[in-house]
Structures are given as structure tokens and as C-alpha cells.
Amino acid sequence: MTRRLLIALLVLGLLVPLAACGRKGALEPPPGSTYPREYPAE
């Protein structure tokens, strides 16, 4: 029982950070942003 609980907690601990990955914000640049720009900048 204890061994199963330990393995379940280990797997859960490894999977939870992966669930938090991904882009959450807008894909469009904010208004007034100069990024991206052509290089070399003059």
C-alpha cells in the first residue's frame, strides 16, 4: 500500500508541472510594441 502511494505521488509530482506548460497570453503583440523589428536597427 505504501509503495503504491509513493509511486503515485512520484508520478503525480512529475506530471503536474507539465500540465502548467503552454502559452496563456494573447498571440498578438501589444499596441505600441516595436518587437519584432528588422535588424540591423538604424
C-alpha positions as CSV (number, residue, x, y, z in Angstrom):
1,M,0.0,0.0,0.0
2,T,2.7,2.5,1.0
3,R,4.8,1.6,-2.1
4,R,1.8,2.3,-4.4
5,L,1.1,5.6,-2.7
6,L,4.8,6.6,-3.1
7,I,4.8,5.7,-6.8
8,A,1.5,7.5,-7.4
9,L,2.8,10.7,-5.6
10,L,6.1,10.5,-7.6
11,V,4.2,10.2,-10.9
12,L,1.8,13.0,-10.0
13,G,4.7,15.2,-9.0
14,L,6.3,14.7,-12.4
15,L,3.2,15.2,-14.4
16,V,1.8,18.3,-12.6
17,P,4.5,20.7,-13.9
18,L,3.9,19.5,-17.4
19,A,0.2,20.4,-17.2
20,A,1.2,24.0,-16.5
21,C,3.1,24.4,-19.7
22,G,1.7,26.3,-22.7
23,R,1.1,29.9,-23.8
24,K,-1.7,31.6,-21.8
25,G,-1.5,35.1,-23.2
26,A,-2.6,36.7,-26.5
27,L,-0.7,35.8,-29.6
28,E,-0.8,39.4,-30.9
29,P,1.9,41.9,-29.8
30,P,0.6,44.6,-27.5
31,P,-0.2,48.0,-29.1
32,G,2.8,50.3,-29.5
33,S,5.3,47.3,-29.4
34,T,8.4,47.5,-31.6
35,Y,9.0,43.8,-31.5
36,P,9.8,42.1,-33.8
37,R,11.8,44.5,-35.9
38,E,14.3,44.3,-38.8
39,Y,18.0,44.1,-37.9
40,P,20.3,45.9,-38.0
41,A,18.4,48.7,-36.4
42,E,19.3,52.1,-37.6
